[in-house]
Amino acid sequence: MKKFTAASNQLVLFALWCCACVSVLRSSNHTLIFQKESNFRNCSCVSSIPDCGFALANLMCKCRTVFSKDIDKTSPTFSHSSRLVVWLSDTTTVGLLLNYSSVPSLRLSLCNPDAVLTEYLVIFGLKELCVTNPKSKVKYPLQNITIYSTRGAVVESSLQNGTGFSFYISILNMALMHGDSKLKAYSVPNVTNIAEYFPDLQYDTTSFPLETGSSLVTFIYV
């Protein structure tokens, strides 16, 4: 009877483990990008992969290598219509890939706790952001922020008319990946020319649209 009970317990534990794995891996299609040495892996995944699970990503997703030398440094712009997941190891090289890209839903995970996070990212069209720090014991290992939903602007705005924007610009301070402080965001609506509205902005403003109609500019920081 004891042997039967032990075997039954093992079977139950195995079933629970399988259910947990299925739960972790079940999700909608998305793009996953992570760094491999000085290059990148661009993966198409039909299920979610645990943060920083590089071996599992190569096994479960359809991946290809993107060489850093092939990225046009004068116009490093990519467009992602679906959810994008990025595992960060070096913010400088990832900035080369993501800066001035169009991403509506972005998840950033810090896979190198020793990374120096002093860079800024400029993302177009960003409406949802999730940041995780799975490798360190931090105060805020997982944070989410919704910049815009179908009901209008969600984050604090200087004007309370968060609908009808033709363009979205988000500026991310990558120190937010440390997870030591709560994520904050502030939006400025109705910006028609970002270079004129923010003359001291230390970014390549030539990569911004000159005339964007009524834009929502969001600063995300800690």
C-alpha positions, -999 to +999 in steps of 0.1 A: +000+000+000+029+024+008+045+017-025+012+024-043+007+056-024+043+068-032+038+060-069+005+078-069+020+109-053+048+109-079+022+106-107+002+135-092+033+157-089+043+149-125+008+158-137+009+191-118+044+198-133+031+192-168+001+215-162+024+242-149+046+239-180+016+241-203+003+271-184+037+289-187+040+281-224+004+289-234+001+323-251-005+341-283+020+344-311+047+370-305+082+380-315+112+374-292+146+391-296+176+384-275+213+390-278+238+363-286+273+375-283+275+406-305+245+396-326+208+390-321+184+361-323+150+371-338+124+344-329+088+338-338+071+320-309+037+305-306+039+302-268+055+322-240+090+313-229+101+319-193+123+350-191+159+345-202+153+308-212+177+310-241+180+273-247+143+268-245+137+296-269+160+281-295+142+248-291+105+260-290+106+290-313+116+295-349+147+317-347+172+333-371+203+353-364+204+390-371+240+403-375+248+436-359+268+446-390+237+442-411+217+467-391+215+501-408+230+523-380+217+554-398+181+542-397+177+514-371+140+512-375+119+481-372+081+477-371+063+450-350+026+448-353+022+422-325+036+418-290+074+420-288+095+404-261+131+415-256+156+399-233+182+425-224+219+417-219+234+450-231+213+481-234+237+497-259+234+470-285+197+465-279+193+503-284+208+498-318+180+474-326+150+490-309+156+528-309+130+545-331+111+513-337+074+509-339+061+486-311+026+487-297+031+461-269+066+456-254+080+434-227+116+440-216+134+415-194+168+421-179+189+389-182+222+404-172+220+419-136+255+435-142+243+455-172+250+492-171+216+508-177+223+544-187+208+544-222+175+558-234+151+542-258+127+560-281+097+538-292+069+548-315+034+536-311+039+521-277+007+515-258+016+488-233+049+482-215+060+454-192+094+453-175+108+424-156+140+417-136+140+379-131+177+376-122+180+398-091+161+401-058+147+435-064+117+454-049+098+455-081+106+424-103+076+428-125+059+461-135+033+470-161+021+502-174-006+510-200+000+543-219-031+542-240-061+520-243-093+521-264-108+543-237-081+569-241-049+579-224-043+562-190-011+577-176-011+612-161-013+639-188-010+676-188-043+678-205-072+655-199-082+648-235-065+615-241-082+605-273-078+611-310-039+611-312-024+604-346+010+594-333+026+580-300+061+586-289+075+570-258+109+578-242+122+552-218+149+557-192+165+522-192+173+526-155+137+514-150+150+479-156+168+478-122+135+473-104+145+493-074+118+519-078+082+520-089+077+527-126+064+562-135+051+578-166+040+613-177+024+622-210+022+654-229-006+655-255-012+675-286+025+678-296+028+688-333+066+692-335+087+674-309+119+693-318+102+726-312+082+715-281+113+699-265+143+719-278+167+705-251+158+669-257+190+649-261+180+626-289+183+623-326+153+644-334+159+638-371+144+603-366+111+618-353+084+628-378+086+665-385+048+669-385+029+643-365-005+659-362-017+655-326+008+634-309+011+619-274+046+621-260+052+599-229+082+598-206+087+566-187+111+566-158+117+557-122 
